[in-house]
Every structure is written in C-alpha cells, then in structure tokens.
Amino acid sequence: MHNKNNSRYEKPFMIERIVSALSYLTSGVVGFIWLILGVLTKSSLKPFMKYHIFQSIFLAMGYFLLLIILEQVSVIINFIPVVRNIFSLIIFPLVVPIIFGLSIVQILIYTLLFYLAVTSFMGRYSYIPWISEIIKKNVR
C-alpha cells in the first residue's frame, strides 16, 4: 500500500515537470543547471526530479561515449577492405537521411527523447530497460 504523504508519490509541481522534460531535450544541460541551483540554494530535490535529471544526464553521457567508441571502431574497420565494405553496407541505410532529412538512427533517438520528455512532463516515471533500473537504485 502506498503512503500518499510520501514525497515519492506526490504529484510533481509544474516547474518540476517542465525542468524534467527540458532536461531530456537538452541532453541533461537544464537538469545539470537545476542541480547546481539546488546546491547553491541548499534545497533538496524530490525523487521525481532526481530520477529524470540523472537519467537524462546518464543517457547523454552514454550516447556521447557510444559515439566516440563507434568512431574509433570505424577508423579501425576502414583499414580492413573486406570488413569496411560489409560495414558500409550495414551502416549506410541506418545513417542516410530518408524522411525530412533524418536518418533511421536519428528518428529512433528523437522518438525516445520525445517519449521521455512527454512522460516526465505528464508527471510519470519513464522506463528504459537497464538504464532506469540503475537510476532507481542510485537515486533516492
């Protein structure tokens, strides 16, 4: 049974929902600024805010780390002619613009960000397998 007085189950204020949604749309920048403001004003964030801010920052860092790794892998693959050709056949359809100048990969990323922004704006905890579980364990 849930305790309605517990801050985890309180409906978030509009500003909390807006900051959470903007945090996803700005790769965690708005959330990071909000965290800094919280430290400077010595105010604690509710679990809803922490969850979405840390998840957005975690996703942004993971995305940029993945880009760096993929760039290094592609440099290595370019030295191997047969593998380079196979790699190009697989990757090219995923990154070539198809709809409104967006590739399949970009469409998937923007869809995920839209889902996360909308659910957080609605005052809900969004769920991404593995990532959300890590965030829930570490944010209280």
C-alpha positions as a Markdown table, in Angstrom:
| # | Residue | x | y | z |
|---|---|---|---|---|
| 1 | Met | 0.0 | 0.0 | 0.0 |
| 2 | His | 1.3 | 3.4 | -0.9 |
| 3 | Asn | 1.5 | 6.2 | 1.5 |
| 4 | Lys | 0.1 | 9.3 | -0.1 |
| 5 | Asn | 2.2 | 11.6 | 2.2 |
| 6 | Asn | 5.4 | 10.0 | 0.9 |
| 7 | Ser | 7.1 | 12.5 | -1.4 |
| 8 | Arg | 7.8 | 9.8 | -3.9 |
| 9 | Tyr | 4.1 | 9.5 | -4.7 |
| 10 | Glu | 3.2 | 13.2 | -4.6 |
| 11 | Lys | 2.2 | 14.7 | -7.9 |
| 12 | Pro | 5.1 | 16.9 | -9.1 |
| 13 | Phe | 4.7 | 20.6 | -9.4 |
| 14 | Met | 4.5 | 22.0 | -13.0 |
| 15 | Ile | 8.0 | 23.5 | -12.7 |
| 16 | Glu | 9.4 | 20.1 | -11.8 |
| 17 | Arg | 7.7 | 18.5 | -14.8 |
| 18 | Ile | 8.9 | 21.3 | -17.1 |
| 19 | Val | 12.5 | 21.1 | -15.9 |
| 20 | Ser | 12.4 | 17.3 | -16.2 |
| 21 | Ala | 11.2 | 17.4 | -19.8 |
| 22 | Leu | 13.7 | 20.1 | -20.8 |
| 23 | Ser | 16.4 | 18.1 | -19.2 |
| 24 | Tyr | 15.8 | 15.3 | -21.8 |
| 25 | Leu | 15.5 | 17.8 | -24.7 |
| 26 | Thr | 18.8 | 19.5 | -23.8 |
| 27 | Ser | 20.9 | 16.3 | -23.1 |
| 28 | Gly | 20.8 | 17.0 | -19.4 |
| 29 | Val | 22.0 | 20.6 | -19.5 |
| 30 | Val | 18.9 | 22.1 | -17.9 |
| 31 | Gly | 18.9 | 19.4 | -15.3 |
| 32 | Phe | 22.5 | 20.0 | -14.5 |
| 33 | Ile | 21.9 | 23.7 | -14.1 |
| 34 | Trp | 18.9 | 22.8 | -11.8 |
| 35 | Leu | 21.2 | 20.6 | -9.7 |
| 36 | Ile | 23.7 | 23.4 | -9.4 |
| 37 | Leu | 21.0 | 25.9 | -8.4 |
| 38 | Gly | 19.8 | 23.3 | -5.8 |
| 39 | Val | 23.3 | 23.1 | -4.3 |
| 40 | Leu | 23.7 | 26.8 | -4.2 |
| 41 | Thr | 20.3 | 27.4 | -2.5 |
| 42 | Lys | 20.8 | 24.3 | -0.3 |
| 43 | Ser | 17.5 | 22.9 | -1.3 |
| 44 | Ser | 16.9 | 19.2 | -1.9 |
| 45 | Leu | 15.3 | 17.8 | -5.0 |
| 46 | Lys | 12.3 | 15.4 | -4.9 |
| 47 | Pro | 12.9 | 11.9 | -6.1 |
| 48 | Phe | 10.9 | 12.7 | -9.3 |
| 49 | Met | 13.3 | 15.4 | -10.3 |
| 50 | Lys | 16.4 | 13.5 | -9.3 |
| 51 | Tyr | 15.2 | 10.5 | -11.3 |
| 52 | His | 14.6 | 12.4 | -14.5 |
| 53 | Ile | 17.6 | 14.7 | -14.3 |
| 54 | Phe | 20.1 | 11.9 | -13.6 |
| 55 | Gln | 18.5 | 9.7 | -16.2 |
| 56 | Ser | 18.8 | 12.4 | -18.8 |
| 57 | Ile | 22.4 | 13.1 | -17.9 |
| 58 | Phe | 23.2 | 9.4 | -17.9 |
| 59 | Leu | 21.6 | 8.9 | -21.3 |
| 60 | Ala | 23.5 | 11.9 | -22.8 |
| 61 | Met | 26.9 | 10.7 | -21.4 |
| 62 | Gly | 26.2 | 7.2 | -22.7 |
| 63 | Tyr | 25.2 | 8.5 | -26.1 |
| 64 | Phe | 28.4 | 10.6 | -26.4 |
| 65 | Leu | 30.5 | 7.7 | -25.2 |
| 66 | Leu | 28.9 | 5.4 | -27.7 |
| 67 | Leu | 29.7 | 7.9 | -30.5 |
| 68 | Ile | 33.3 | 8.1 | -29.5 |
| 69 | Ile | 33.6 | 4.3 | -29.4 |
| 70 | Leu | 31.9 | 3.9 | -32.7 |
| 71 | Glu | 34.1 | 6.5 | -34.3 |
| 72 | Gln | 37.2 | 4.6 | -33.1 |
| 73 | Val | 35.8 | 1.3 | -34.3 |
| 74 | Ser | 35.1 | 2.8 | -37.7 |
| 75 | Val | 38.7 | 4.1 | -38.0 |
| 76 | Ile | 40.0 | 0.6 | -37.3 |
| 77 | Ile | 37.5 | -1.0 | -39.7 |
| 78 | Asn | 38.5 | 1.4 | -42.5 |
| 79 | Phe | 41.9 | -0.3 | -42.6 |
| 80 | Ile | 40.4 | -3.7 | -43.4 |
| 81 | Pro | 39.0 | -3.6 | -47.0 |
| 82 | Val | 36.5 | -6.5 | -46.9 |
| 83 | Val | 35.2 | -5.7 | -43.5 |
| 84 | Arg | 34.9 | -2.0 | -44.5 |
| 85 | Asn | 32.7 | -2.9 | -47.4 |
| 86 | Ile | 30.4 | -5.1 | -45.3 |
| 87 | Phe | 30.3 | -2.5 | -42.6 |
| 88 | Ser | 29.3 | 0.2 | -45.1 |
| 89 | Leu | 26.5 | -1.9 | -46.5 |
| 90 | Ile | 25.1 | -2.4 | -43.0 |
| 91 | Ile | 25.6 | 1.2 | -41.6 |
| 92 | Phe | 24.8 | 3.3 | -44.7 |
| 93 | Pro | 21.0 | 2.6 | -44.7 |
| 94 | Leu | 20.8 | 3.5 | -41.0 |
| 95 | Val | 22.6 | 6.9 | -41.3 |
| 96 | Val | 21.4 | 8.2 | -44.7 |
| 97 | Pro | 18.6 | 10.8 | -44.4 |
| 98 | Ile | 15.3 | 9.3 | -45.5 |
| 99 | Ile | 12.5 | 11.4 | -44.0 |
| 100 | Phe | 12.6 | 15.2 | -43.5 |
| 101 | Gly | 16.4 | 15.0 | -43.6 |
| 102 | Leu | 16.6 | 12.5 | -40.7 |
| 103 | Ser | 18.1 | 9.0 | -40.7 |
| 104 | Ile | 16.6 | 5.9 | -39.1 |
| 105 | Val | 19.0 | 6.3 | -36.2 |
| 106 | Gln | 18.1 | 10.0 | -35.7 |
| 107 | Ile | 14.4 | 9.1 | -35.9 |
| 108 | Leu | 14.8 | 6.5 | -33.2 |
| 109 | Ile | 16.8 | 8.8 | -30.9 |
| 110 | Tyr | 14.3 | 11.7 | -31.3 |
| 111 | Thr | 11.4 | 9.3 | -30.7 |
| 112 | Leu | 13.0 | 8.1 | -27.4 |
| 113 | Leu | 13.7 | 11.7 | -26.3 |
| 114 | Phe | 10.1 | 12.7 | -27.1 |
| 115 | Tyr | 8.8 | 9.8 | -25.1 |
| 116 | Leu | 10.9 | 10.7 | -22.1 |
| 117 | Ala | 10.1 | 14.4 | -22.3 |
| 118 | Val | 6.3 | 13.7 | -22.6 |
| 119 | Thr | 6.2 | 11.2 | -19.8 |
| 120 | Ser | 8.2 | 13.4 | -17.5 |
| 121 | Phe | 6.0 | 16.4 | -18.4 |
| 122 | Met | 3.0 | 14.3 | -17.5 |
| 123 | Gly | 4.5 | 13.6 | -14.1 |
| 124 | Arg | 5.3 | 10.0 | -14.7 |
| 125 | Tyr | 8.4 | 8.0 | -14.2 |
| 126 | Ser | 9.5 | 6.9 | -17.7 |
| 127 | Tyr | 11.1 | 3.5 | -18.1 |
| 128 | Ile | 14.1 | 2.4 | -20.2 |
| 129 | Pro | 15.2 | -1.2 | -19.6 |
| 130 | Trp | 18.5 | -1.4 | -17.7 |
| 131 | Ile | 19.1 | 2.3 | -17.5 |
| 132 | Ser | 16.0 | 3.2 | -15.4 |
| 133 | Glu | 16.8 | 0.3 | -13.1 |
| 134 | Ile | 20.3 | 1.8 | -12.5 |
| 135 | Ile | 18.9 | 5.2 | -11.9 |
| 136 | Lys | 16.2 | 3.9 | -9.5 |
| 137 | Lys | 18.8 | 2.1 | -7.4 |
| 138 | Asn | 21.1 | 5.1 | -7.1 |
| 139 | Val | 18.6 | 8.0 | -6.8 |
| 140 | Arg | 16.5 | 8.2 | -3.6 |
